[in-house]
Amino acid sequence: MLRIGTTLLWIVTSILAIGVITLPVSLQAQLFAVLFVLGVMIILKAFDLGGVWRLVALALGTSIVLRYVYWRTTSTLPPINQLENFIPGFLLYLAEMYSVFMLALSLFVVAAPVPPRPSRRLDPDRRPPTVDVFIPTYNEPTKLLANTIASALAMNYPPDRFTVWLLDDGGSEQKRQSDDMVSAQAAERRHAELKQLCEDLGARYLTRARNTSAKAGNLNNGMTQSTGELIAVFDADHAPARDFLAETVGYFEDDPRLFLAQTPHFFLNPDPLERNLQTFDSMPSENEMFYGIIQRGLDKWNAAFFCGSAALLRREALNETGGFSGVSITEDCETAIELHSRGWNSIYIDKPLIAGLQPATFASFIGQRSRWAQGMMQILFFRFPILKSGLSFPQRLCYMSSTLFWLFPFPRLIFLIAPLFYLFFDLQIFTASSGEFVAYTLTYMAVNLMMQNYMYGSFRWPWISELYEYVQSVHLLPAVVSVILHPKKPTFNVTSKEESIAVSRVSEIGLPFYIIFAVLVLGLVATVYRVMTEPYRADLTMVVGAWNVLNLLIAGCALGVVSERGTPTSDRRISLKRRCQIVVGETELPGTIENVSVSGIAARVVGSLPADFEKGAKAVLRVRIDREIGGDTIPIRIARIMRDADSKVLGCSFEPEGAHHNRLMAELIFADSGQWRAFQLARRRNPGLLRGSLWFFGVCFYQTFRGLGYLLKGAGRKPAASVQKAGAH
């Protein structure tokens, strides 16, 4: 009886919803209704009402979106017999419907994400499972790998119950026996160097005969040589905190069908947008929307997926599918979808337990995103989640959301050029008056932005998604088209991350953004010209022109993104307070470490410096630690000396001479996961829709002139060796 009542309630609700969506009203009534809904949403947001009130606000917004869709579908498409109008008009319509569809999927995923899971430590009365820690590598420098291996070995877990493996695909037999003698000798040196590094640190070194199936093949080769019940995977530049295993292994004791415990990827350095716009310390990073909200939303539906690193997996589950999947170049998500379809479960632990690096240059950033986009398209084609047997219906929707997202370059570029069809060619691709455009389209955009603010709030500020999508779309579009035409063609390319930009310059792939900006400026000129010469259509021209101006602002901000600021190093300094001693000859200077990076420290010391003490002098750093890692000192060199009234700040660079020094460096930099969480929370604030929009458009103005300045000053001429590998220094 209850089931029948529920069904009737859904039927009545659906009928009422359809009636509201299709009800014919005047423009004034439509505008009043939307303003009323916006007012209610703003009030609910101001009082920070969550739970059911959050769903009420999103439902109100959805009703306005659906009403816009109905109006857009029934009243605005050009006549089909006018192909010059209909074809671009229909493409614009499809782009909008894609956006609405993705909004619907986002609502399903994140309307009510699960709260962060409570900590689940190991049961002290049970013998902990054995763990193999895999660190796959291809071309990363030894210094970077030493930090990651040392951090993994320092994890708080019984030493006899876990083994750290360096899986080296850069020193494989295939690489060492290459016909290219230069490459072969480099691979031979790498093989010997990393083998010795692992021996010194206490890790296991493993390579293989041939580099087949890229990262997935490397991981699977590791599985054939190891026996641990669980497998932790860390990218070469992802150093785990001391409590990684302590925070993740316990969940596998609770659920024998759990195949994955995924944790977020926290990054020490800004991505190119954050660095060039200088927002890293004040605004949430791009990845925080995914790891802070979306993965928790996916977790609600048992659809949190493997992200390639910072994860713990069950060997038994992987054995069932023959290991890590390698059909696509995104082996992580593909592996997850296959195991979910076989009835295995996953969880997401919303606590940063690793610290990694992301691409420093815009070109490397685009290369990484191209691989992600192509890999997700391959999953869409080869696995087709909506029809994948074994998945629950919510899981199908979640995976469709994750894969279809990467089609965004198509609608994003259509939105960019759509107003130009009218401004340049007088094509009528959107048959509506200026009043209808305001009452329906502009209000729909406002409601959409408000819904985005509701869903992502302090994790994603207004308009930032539009900027990220635009700067990726220009180069991702051909990458996505390529994989659509040839799904098996893409190959796995390792993303270069330990880079630094020696001098300020325009990115080598930045020219298209300047061309697009120039075209949009011509659109602005065309707007002014048409308003002056066609006053009888001035209202419509100004509405379309305003759309073009919005595109122009985002395109101008992109000029700042591709105008890369020179930075001497990719190393990020981390605030730290720990007592230490700087030993110079026979003199011991007590002090406090104020910040640390993978290259060195800044320490404030008291006492008198030796008379002959100067920049470049050698010294020793002594730090007391709470665990035995083979010593408490590390050689350093004084890089700079800053004096004030009662103390001195010494900038010191590390000069490690052995494995125990790498362990101490890892202890200083990566041991405490709490510092990552504190840094994240300090950036998470919601400026609101109005203040956030004003801030964004202010950034757009500034970055437009900065980008043009870089071009005019000749920064676009790429100097020799302007991009350097930090690890090679």
KESE-36090 format. One record per residue (C-alpha): y, z, x; residue in one letter. Coordinates in steps of 0.001 Angstrom, whole numbers, padded with zeros to 6 digits, always signed. Example, Ala and Ser with C-alpha at 12.3 -4.5 7.8 and 13.67 -1.06 7.14 Angstrom:
-004500+007800+012300a;-001060+007140+013670s;
END
This chain:
+000000+000000+000000m;+002375+000883+002846l;+001631-002453+004503r;+002503-004352+001303i;+005754-002388+000992g;+006700-003175+004578t;+006001-006878+004022t;+008149-006934+000867l;+010960-005174+002740l;+010865-007840+005450w;+010926-010622+002839i;+013914-009119+001005v;+015751-008497+004281t;+015116-012080+005411s;+016387-013514+002124i;+019542-011409+002324l;+020070-012427+005949a;+019708-016131+005119i;+022152-015681+002262g;+024740-014057+004523v;+024278-016685+007248i;+024630-019671+004907t;+027262-018290+002517l;+030181-020757+002259p;+033505-018992+002841v;+037048-019927+003770s;+038223-019904+007382l;+040303-016813+006659q;+037269-014970+005266a;+035141-016052+008232q;+037765-014843+010681l;+038162-011527+008834f;+034385-010979+008761a;+034040-011579+012491v;+036986-009333+013326l;+035455-006623+011145f;+032126-006903+012959v;+033871-006828+016327l;+035803-003745+015248g;+032619-001933+014237v;+030934-002898+017522m;+033940-001667+019511i;+033982+001659+017639i;+030259+002192+018199l;+030701+001317+021859k;+033696+003650+022243a;+031668+006586+020941f;+028795+005557+023237d;+026289+005773+020414l;+022848+004713+021532g;+019480+004571+019830g;+019554+003098+016346v;+023337+002574+016473w;+022923+000298+019482r;+020468-001768+017421l;+022867-001796+014471v;+025648-003158+016684a;+023375-005841+018119l;+022159-006756+014621a;+025758-007195+013425l;+026481-009390+016423g;+023327-011408+015776t;+024442-012137+012203s;+027685-013686+013534i;+025770-015713+016128v;+023371-017061+013498l;+026233-017902+011189r;+027815-019877+014030y;+024508-021690+014627v;+024326-022669+010947y;+027902-023958+010933w;+027425-025734+014255r;+024254-027452+013041t;+025495-028529+009626t;+029171-029307+010158s;+030068-030302+013717t;+027693-032972+015041l;+029223-036473+015369p;+027778-039255+013162p;+024618-040678+014673i;+025923-044233+014283n;+028696-043428+016803q;+026452-043206+019868l;+029327-042817+022336e;+030217-039579+020501n;+026791-038538+019282f;+024913-038583+022619i;+027265-036282+024581p;+027868-034275+021398g;+024152-033720+020894f;+023700-032742+024554l;+026425-030129+024112l;+024705-028925+020937y;+021371-028599+022788l;+023074-026642+025571a;+024506-024212+023025e;+021192-023838+021242m;+019494-023114+024563y;+022035-020339+025153s;+021444-018909+021685v;+017680-019070+022175f;+017924-017273+025523m;+020180-014667+023889l;+017490-014112+021268a;+014822-013663+023948l;+017111-011283+025840s;+017615-009236+022691l;+013866-008977+022260f;+013393-007875+025859v;+016309-005486+026425v;+017571-004357+023005a;+015768-001038+023542a;+014468-000790+027135p;+012256+002130+028044v;+014024+004967+029881p;+013227+005361+033587p;+009787+006828+034084r;+009537+010454+035213p;+008269+011095+038714s;+004461+011115+038941r;+003250+012719+042135r;-000360+012756+043308l;-002755+015322+041944d;-003219+017743+044884p;-006772+018547+043745d;-007936+014931+043967r;-008679+012918+047068r;-005961+010231+047277p;-007071+006581+047152p;-007041+004486+050296t;-004101+002112+050701v;-003630-001028+052771d;+000026-001784+053490v;+000644-005511+053947f;+003760-006788+055729i;+003585-010608+055649p;+005788-012359+058208t;+006486-015897+059340y;+009582-016209+061537n;+011334-012843+061341e;+012541-011295+064640p;+010681-008486+066344t;+013530-005985+065942k;+013447-006395+062176l;+009662-006101+062010l;+009662-003012+064227a;+011898-001181+061739n;+009754-002180+058764t;+006465-001266+060452i;+007823+002054+061711a;+009141+002918+058243s;+005798+002053+056658a;+003909+004208+059153l;+006272+007126+058424a;+005441+007215+054708m;+004485+010625+053368n;+000778+010036+052739y;-002382+011320+054454p;-002551+009249+057685p;-006288+008724+057393d;-005889+007247+053900r;-003605+004307+054621f;-003419+001450+057116t;-000407-000712+057928v;-001123-004410+058547w;+001268-006970+059994l;+000140-010337+058589l;+001622-012872+060986d;+001728-016490+059856d;+004118-017421+062667g;+001481-016824+065359g;-001494-018474+063655s;-003988-020621+065588e;-002516-023681+063884q;+000940-022796+065190k;-000284-021940+068702r;-002257-025182+068991q;+000507-027423+067686s;+001075-030787+069420d;+004710-029751+069762d;+004495-027782+073001m;+007830-026027+072477v;+006719-024737+069078s;+003257-023906+070395a;+004626-021831+073271q;+007033-020029+070922a;+004108-019194+068609a;+002058-017982+071593e;+004886-015700+072719r;+005334-014403+069190r;+001604-013745+068850h;+001487-011709+072059a;+004742-009861+071351e;+003859-008813+067801l;+000319-007890+068770k;+001723-005561+071433q;+004299-004163+068987l;+001584-003253+066475c;-000512-001665+069220e;+002445+000441+070361d;+003393+001559+066860l;-000132+002147+065576g;-000379-000716+063075a;-002977-003485+062757r;-002071-007048+063718y;-003699-009934+061856l;-003191-013667+061897t;-005341-016559+060697r;-006529-020007+061664a;-004371-022147+059367r;-001192-021621+057319n;-002657-022581+053952t;-001164-021499+050610s;+001872-019942+052314a;+002516-016256+051507k;-000291-016042+048942a;-002784-017344+051501g;-001511-014895+054096n;-001935-011955+051718l;-005397-013136+050674n;-006427-013357+054319n;-005322-009748+054679g;-007516-008806+051732m;-010607-010283+053416t;-010094-008037+056461q;-009265-004771+054669s;-010901-002436+052175t;-008206-000154+050704g;-008418+000603+046988e;-004691-000109+046602l;-002486-002665+048343i;+001205-002125+049036a;+003261-005238+049812v;+006567-005175+051703f;+008504-008217+052813d;+009303-008279+056520a;+012875-007125+055825d;+011944-004460+053231h;+011632-001077+054908a;+010064+001576+052636p;+011414+005090+052231a;+009222+008012+053189r;+008260+008746+049572d;+007195+005238+048489f;+003477+005960+048205l;+004063+009486+046953a;+006126+008077+044056e;+003767+005227+043102t;+000111+006042+043789v;-000127+008755+041128g;+000293+006290+038272y;-002968+004592+039257f;-004795+007865+038686e;-003571+007916+035070d;-004594+004372+034081d;-007744+002720+035477p;-006519-000632+034089r;-003191-000465+035919l;-002870-003354+038375f;+000801-003067+039361l;+003487-000478+040027a;+006676-002413+040803q;+009838-000796+042187t;+013318-002328+042498p;+014600-004285+045475h;+017583-002489+046959f;+019672-004357+049516f;+021688-002961+052399l;+023904-006014+052733n;+025937-007974+050160p;+024918-011419+048991d;+027393-014245+049778p;+029281-013776+046498l;+029677-010054+047022e;+030705-010469+050643r;+033202-013283+050087n;+034664-011706+046925l;+034484-008233+048525q;+032862-006532+045527t;+029754-005004+047134f;+031035-001424+047208d;+032720-001430+043803s;+030680-003609+041421m;+026950-003550+040566p;+024972-006157+042490s;+023566-009185+040716e;+019993-007947+041070n;+020799-004660+039326e;+020896-006360+035930m;+017304-007472+036489f;+016002-004290+038091y;+018162-001872+036128g;+017711-003271+032608i;+015490-006349+032314i;+012468-004952+034150q;+012671-001796+032005r;+012789-004035+028950g;+009757-005968+030176l;+008003-002678+030895d;+008302-001752+027220k;+006068-004720+026369w;+003664-004242+029314n;+005206-007320+030937a;+006920-005973+034069a;+005859-008424+036741f;+005212-008469+040471f;+008341-009367+042477c;+006665-010148+045796g;+007534-006895+047559s;+008173-003175+047028a;+005038-003007+044898a;+001632-001354+044810l;-001368-003264+043406l;-004993-002475+042645r;-007527-004385+044763r;-010115-004396+041973e;-007758-006353+039722a;-006846-008837+042453l;-010525-009397+043246n;-011057-010407+039628e;-008735-013399+040059t;-009655-014277+043623g;-006610-012575+045112g;-002966-013544+044911f;-002355-016759+042982s;-001086-019687+045013g;-000719-022587+042587v;+003061-022145+042447s;+005504-021177+045211i;+006307-017936+043349t;+002951-016284+043878e;+004236-012925+042650d;+005039-013737+039019c;+002069-016109+038821e;-000294-013358+039958t;+001129-011002+037337a;+000798-013430+034442i;-002823-014119+035359e;-003724-010426+035508l;-001810-009579+032333h;-003791-012293+030558s;-007012-010546+031642r;-006008-007258+030040g;-004621-005445+033087w;-001489-003325+032778n;+001696-002984+034801s;+004493-000443+035048i;+008002-000486+036441y;+009342+002517+038369i;+013138+002433+038254d;+013778+004148+041570k;+014797+002293+044754p;+012138+003079+047342l;+012797+000271+049835i;+015888-001079+051564a;+016021-004767+052393g;+018236-007655+053381l;+019387-010605+051321q;+020719-013974+052507p;+024090-013745+054241a;+025159-017394+054050t;+025754-019343+050870f;+023363-022084+052002a;+020516-019590+052531s;+021306-017964+049185f;+021001-021334+047416i;+017791-022096+049317g;+016264-018839+048101q;+017315-019434+044492r;+016032-023021+044611s;+012590-021713+045550r;+012692-019168+042722w;+013786-021811+040214a;+011163-024327+041298q;+008415-021707+041344g;+009227-020475+037831m;+009276-024071+036601m;+005817-024546+038119q;+004606-021454+036254i;+006104-022859+033057l;+004185-026116+033533f;+000918-024855+034999f;+000542-021566+033105r;+002709-022224+029998f;+003041-018574+028948p;+003614-019145+025221i;+000078-020562+024932l;-001573-018545+027709k;-004746-017020+026298s;-005145-013289+026731g;-001438-012462+026631l;-000058-010448+023733s;+002692-012106+021695f;+005407-009884+023230p;+004104-010727+026707q;+004298-014441+025880r;+007923-014069+024840l;+008750-012032+027947c;+007283-014589+030331y;+008929-017447+028452m;+012242-015666+028856s;+011682-015253+032602s;+010688-018884+033163t;+013051-020674+030755l;+016005-018804+032243f;+015878-021117+035258w;+016845-024103+033128l;+020400-022725+033058f;+021835-025414+035417p;+021589-027989+032606f;+023678-026172+029944p;+026017-024680+032527r;+027065-028098+033842l;+027250-029547+030327i;+029682-026776+029369f;+031661-027679+032484l;+032140-031362+031698i;+032170-031272+027878a;+035957-030835+027422p;+036571-033711+029830l;+034933-036162+027395f;+037829-035578+025029y;+040591-035132+027601l;+039715-038257+029611f;+037968-040557+027135f;+039089-039304+023702d;+035469-038883+022613l;+034940-036722+019524q;+031820-034811+020540i;+032628-031722+018463f;+033894-032580+014992t;+035958-029553+014011a;+039592-028719+013468s;+041444-026316+015716s;+041319-023713+012929g;+037542-024034+012619e;+037208-023835+016394f;+039091-020541+016407v;+037355-019082+013348a;+033846-019968+014487y;+033604-020900+018183t;+036080-018519+019772l;+034933-015621+017630t;+031300-016452+018454y;+032182-016331+022151m;+033865-012947+021690a;+030870-011526+019816v;+028513-012979+022441n;+030461-011297+025232l;+030449-008036+023289m;+026679-008247+022841m;+026237-008907+026556q;+028369-005857+027255n;+026194-003829+024897y;+022972-004962+026538m;+023986-004763+030192y;+027124-002596+030232g;+027566-000974+033617s;+024906-003224+035163f;+026788-006515+034711r;+030545-006908+034304w;+032123-009550+032008p;+032015-013183+033224w;+030062-012384+036390i;+026924-014044+035021s;+028919-017200+034295e;+030165-017268+037897l;+026711-016719+039407y;+025201-019421+037200e;+027954-021917+038000y;+027773-021528+041789v;+023989-021949+041650q;+023901-024780+039114s;+025568-027391+041322v;+022693-027294+043819h;+019872-025970+041623l;+020110-028851+039168l;+018534-031418+041546p;+015941-028824+042606a;+014909-028198+038989v;+014907-031918+038172v;+012710-032528+041219s;+010054-030053+040127v;+010147-031361+036537i;+009407-034863+037836l;+006907-033726+040493h;+005568-030243+039607p;+003248-030051+042621k;+005793-031201+045175k;+007726-027993+046063p;+006590-026082+049142t;+007203-022468+050143f;+010193-022022+052461n;+010953-018662+054065v;+014478-017427+053335t;+016542-016694+056425s;+018240-013307+056058k;+019171-011895+059477e;+022185-014164+059809e;+025809-013513+060609s;+028833-015791+060363i;+030753-015709+063621a;+033914-017343+062269v;+035389-017858+058807s;+034512-021259+057411r;+033812-023279+054307v;+030074-023436+053631s;+028346-026609+054739e;+027305-027150+051119i;+030710-026239+049669g;+032267-029714+049304l;+030973-030391+045729p;+032849-027326+044474f;+036146-028673+045764y;+035471-032045+044133i;+034658-030405+040796i;+037778-028260+041054f;+039921-031360+041664a;+038423-033085+038606v;+039143-030038+036442l;+042734-029996+037719v;+043010-033607+036545l;+041720-032352+033189g;+044602-029875+033111l;+047041-032706+033847v;+045456-034763+031066a;+045906-031838+028673t;+049647-031642+029358v;+050016-035417+029120y;+048210-035644+025779r;+050145-032756+024264v;+053368-034529+025191m;+052315-038026+024088t;+050229-037059+021025e;+052060-034142+019404p;+050259-034748+016105y;+047004-033659+017834r;+048541-031003+020044a;+046652-028115+018430d;+043233-029688+019060l;+044204-030826+022550t;+045380-027333+023465m;+042127-025778+022230v;+040061-028202+024330v;+042491-027761+027212g;+042031-023985+027051a;+038286-024535+027404w;+038964-026655+030485n;+041281-023955+031902v;+038484-021387+031538l;+036192-023715+033489n;+038968-024216+036040l;+039301-020463+036609l;+035562-020070+037245i;+035535-023167+039468a;+038498-021766+041403g;+036682-018487+041933c;+033730-020484+043278a;+036018-021846+046008l;+036329-018269+047241g;+032557-017902+047098v;+031944-020902+049392v;+034799-019849+051729s;+032697-017626+053916e;+034332-014684+055624r;+033497-014283+059289g;+031442-011185+059994t;+030213-010261+063469p;+026914-008843+062241t;+024737-008678+059161s;+024076-004967+059730d;+025274-002631+056993r;+026413+000875+057864r;+025002+003689+055748i;+026808+006990+055300s;+024822+009865+056742l;+025461+013488+057652k;+023089+014846+060290r;+023700+017102+063257r;+023033+015599+066655c;+023785+015780+070345q;+025093+013011+072584i;+023817+013619+076098v;+025872+011996+078857v;+024443+012808+082269g;+024504+016606+082442e;+026961+016981+079570t;+025756+017728+076022e;+028230+016980+073226l;+027339+018510+069833p;+028336+016443+066824g;+027491+014898+063473t;+026193+011414+062733i;+028580+009938+060152e;+026943+006563+059554n;+024022+004546+060825v;+022807+000942+060837s;+019824-000838+062342v;+022007-001473+065409s;+023530+001940+066041g;+025440+004989+064850i;+028923+006449+064620a;+028953+010110+065638a;+031827+012605+065594r;+031483+014925+068593v;+033363+017970+069844v;+033865+019083+073411g;+035311+017438+076483s;+034089+014047+077584l;+033171+013614+081271p;+036084+012382+083391a;+034358+009083+084204d;+033133+008507+080643f;+034095+005059+079334e;+033071+002275+076990k;+029732+000791+077994g;+028345+004018+079405a;+024704+004864+078807k;+023787+008050+076947a;+021021+009656+074912v;+021079+010551+071230l;+019152+013710+070309r;+018389+014385+066641v;+016249+017128+065147r;+013888+015795+062509i;+011473+017428+060104d;+008371+015513+061129r;+006645+014695+064399e;+007117+011039+065303i;+006755+011165+069072g;+010095+012528+070258g;+013612+013243+069115d;+015767+011214+071525t;+016733+007571+071794i;+018718+005732+074484p;+022146+004516+073355i;+025148+002759+074833r;+028735+003710+073988i;+030374+000734+072274a;+033718+002322+071384r;+035611+005611+071618i;+038113+006791+069001m;+040040+010014+069635r;+041904+012290+067255d;+043347+015806+067473a;+040186+017912+067664d;+037242+015519+067971s;+036110+012084+069073k;+034176+009414+067169v;+031729+007508+069342l;+030397+004145+068229g;+026955+003826+069813c;+024423+001003+069877s;+020682+001696+069986f;+018760+000603+073069e;+015132+001392+072169p;+012606+001331+074976e;+009406+002111+073146g;+007636+002534+069833a;+008681+006173+069416h;+012310+005040+069509h;+011668+002622+066636n;+010122+005475+064680r;+013193+007633+065178l;+015507+004776+064162m;+013460+004213+061026a;+013586+007931+060256e;+017372+007934+060486l;+017964+004778+058485i;+015229+004388+055893f;+013507+007735+055276a;+015681+009042+052426d;+015414+007023+049189s;+017988+009291+047549g;+020807+007601+049457q;+019973+004230+047874w;+020032+005727+044398r;+023330+007484+045038a;+024915+004248+046226f;+023687+002381+043148q;+024980+004997+040724l;+028391+005044+042416a;+028863+001356+041517r;+027571+001550+037958r;+030527+001788+035628r;+031489-000305+032629n;+035092-001542+032777p;+034875-002756+029171g;+035337-006270+027870l;+039142-006425+028012l;+039717-004669+031334r;+036730-006403+032895g;+038008-009819+031794s;+041499-009147+033153l;+040003-008027+036456w;+037797-011124+036660f;+040601-013587+035956f;+042751-011824+038564g;+039938-012325+041082v;+039737-015992+040051c;+043439-016569+040803f;+043222-014910+044201y;+039984-016616+045242q;+041292-020024+044183t;+044175-019805+046630f;+041973-018267+049325r;+039463-021095+048978g;+042168-023750+049107l;+043683-021984+052105g;+040382-022118+053993y;+040207-025854+053384l;+043824-026562+054358l;+043625-024449+057521k;+040674-026453+058745g;+038109-023677+058278a;+035903-026323+056726g;+035221-027765+060178r;+032055-025927+061094k;+032291-024719+064688p;+029253-024876+066911a;+026983-021856+066462a;+029183-020490+063670s;+026060-019239+061914v;+024007-016960+064126q;+020714-015172+063836k;+021581-011516+064119a;+018085-010679+065220g;+018476-012906+068287a;+021336-010872+069729h;
END
